[in-house]
Amino acid sequence: MMNERPASPWRIEDVDVPGYLAALDVDAAQLAAAPRDLGLLERLHRAHVFTFPFSNVEVLLGRHPGVELATVQDQLVRRRRGGYCFEHSQLFAAVLETLGFTVRRALGRVRSFDSPRTHMTVLVDLAGTRYLCDPGFGFSITGPIPLHDGARRVEGDRTFSIGRVTDEGWPVWSFERDGAMEHVLDESTIHPADVRMGHLQTSTGAESIFRHHLMVMKHTPRGHVTVTEHGTTVRTPGRPTRQRELTAPEIVTEVRDLGVRITEEEDAQLTDVVTRMRG
C-alpha cells in the first residue's frame, strides 16, 4: 500500500496520498511508475499551488484546528479550507516523503532578519542537488529552485533567485523575487514542536498580520490572484497588474471563487470580519 510507512515524528503515515493526488487530478497509477526526478517534483509542486489556496480564513474566524498532519490533511484536502505555510509545507513534505523523495523541512524569516521563524518550506535532495520548494508562500514559485548561491528561476516576467548570506556567522539562504527578499531560511534541524510554536505565533500573536488582514491567494490560469479586505489584485505575466476595490460581500464571494469552502453561516461571519477591518 502506498501509505504504509514506518511511524515518523512528522506522522507521515497519516497522510492520504491517494486523496491528495485525486485533489490534484493526478493519476495515481501513472505516478506510481514515474521516476522520482525533477520532472515529477516540478509537476507536483505546480499542481499543488494551482489546487490549494493560501488562506488565513480559519484564523480570522477564530477556529483554527491546529497543524497536526491529520488535521492539515482534513483542512486542505477534504474540507478545502486553504491554509498557510505550516499546512501547505507539512502536507507537501509528507506526500513527497511517502512517494520516496528525500525531504528535509526548514523554517525561515519573512522579509527581515528581525522577523520570527514563522515560515516553513520544503527542501528536496535529487541527484546531488538540494531544491527549495515553497508551496505555502502565497505569491511564490510554482516549482522548485536549486538551493545554491546564484540560482535563478524565471516565471513569466518574474525572476526568483537564491543567495547565500550570513547571520552572525550562521549561513542562511535568501530567497528573492525580482531582487527583493521574500524570506531567509536556514538548514538547521526542525521538529514538529517548532512548527506548532510558529503556528501559535502566527495564529494568535498580537502583532501577527494574519490576525488583522484577510489574505487569500492562489495561482490560477488567469494569473496569480490575491484577495484582501479591500479587493482583488490579479498579476498576469506580460500584462499590467489589475486591482479592483470590492464590497465586503463581493470579497467573500472572491474568497469562495478561489476555492475556500465556507458555509452560509461562515459567509456572514467573514463578511462581518471584513467589514470591521475596512473600518
Salt bridges, closest charged atoms under 4 A:
GLU13 OE2 - ARG11 NH1 3.40
ASP14 OD2 - ARG11 NE 3.07
GLU42 OE2 - ARG153 NH2 2.46
GLU58 OE2 - ARG79 NH2 3.20
GLU58 OE1 - ARG81 NH2 3.05
GLU68 OE2 - ARG196 NH1 3.65
ASP74 OD1 - ARG78 NE 2.37
ASP74 OD2 - ARG79 NE 3.98
GLU87 OE2 - HIS64 NE2 2.55
GLU97 OE1 - ARG105 NH2 2.80
ASP125 OD1 - ARG130 NE 2.70
ASP134 OD1 - HIS119 NE2 2.82
ASP134 OD2 - HIS183 NE2 2.95
GLU155 OE2 - ARG153 NE 2.60
GLU155 OE1 - ARG158 NH2 3.28
GLU182 OE1 - ARG111 NH2 3.10
GLU182 OE2 - ARG177 NE 2.83
ASP186 OD1 - ARG117 NH2 3.23
GLU187 OE1 - ARG130 NH1 2.59
GLU229 OE2 - HIS213 ND1 2.60
GLU229 OE2 - HIS230 NE2 3.85
GLU254 OE2 - ARG244 NH2 3.01
GLU266 OE2 - ARG63 NH1 3.11
GLU266 OE1 - ARG81 NH1 2.68
ASP267 OD2 - ARG256 NE 3.02
